[in-house]
Structures are given as C-alpha cells and as structure tokens.
Amino acid sequence: MKRVICLLFLSFGLGCICFASNPNTPKKDIIISPKQPSHNSNTRPLSIVEPDIEASYCMGAITFVFNEDLGDCNIEVLNIATGDMWSASHSGAGATVLYTSEQSGTYLIFVDSDRGTYSGEFVL
C-alpha cells in the first residue's frame, strides 16, 4: 500500500513539474497494451482492470508506471521519423522515467518483460 501511495505522489509530482514549467504544453497519455500472438483465435473478455503498464509523455520525458511486478523489463522507444532510439531497464513494480527528444514524429514503444511483450505509440 505504501508503494502505491508513493507512486501516486511521484506521478502527481512529475505532472505538476511538467505543467508548472510550461502550462501550454499538454501531457500525452500513452496506451501500452500486451502484444497478442497472431495465431491465437481466442478473444480476451472485456473487463475494467488496471493496466500492467501506464505511460505519459511530457516535455521529452516518458514516465512509465508498472502497476504489476513484470520481472526484468527492457524498454525501447523509437522515433520513426528520425530513427533515434532510447532504451532503459526496469525491475519490479514502480515507476521509471526515460528521457527522449521533443522532436515531432511517431514514437513506438516496446517493453519486453518476463511476462510478455507490450507495445504502444504516440505522435508529437
């Protein structure tokens, strides 16, 4: 419980810093979802659950919040327009920040964990 409260304060603090430094810069929420195997014909039932990973972008920083302990994770972010790539590692539940550029383009996110592969994208 203490860990969840600390994560909430950390996320809130980072959000406040982003908005305080430039109130005209909107924060972008990023949807990161598990990659489904292409050969699997089963559909997942729809339910309201907390996602394993949440991410948001603000002024060149992507904040990842791992709501579940996914084991050792490798995070990669790729700007398709420039080919620039950033990477980081994370272990366990908690939050980590990956600093990228503020250049426009489509960014792809890949998270490889002990429990599977997750992906997402956002556009600047």
Helices and strands as residue ranges (DSSP letters): H 2-21, E 28-30, E 32-34, E 53-58, E 61-66, E 72-79, E 85-91, E 94-99, E 106-113, E 116-123
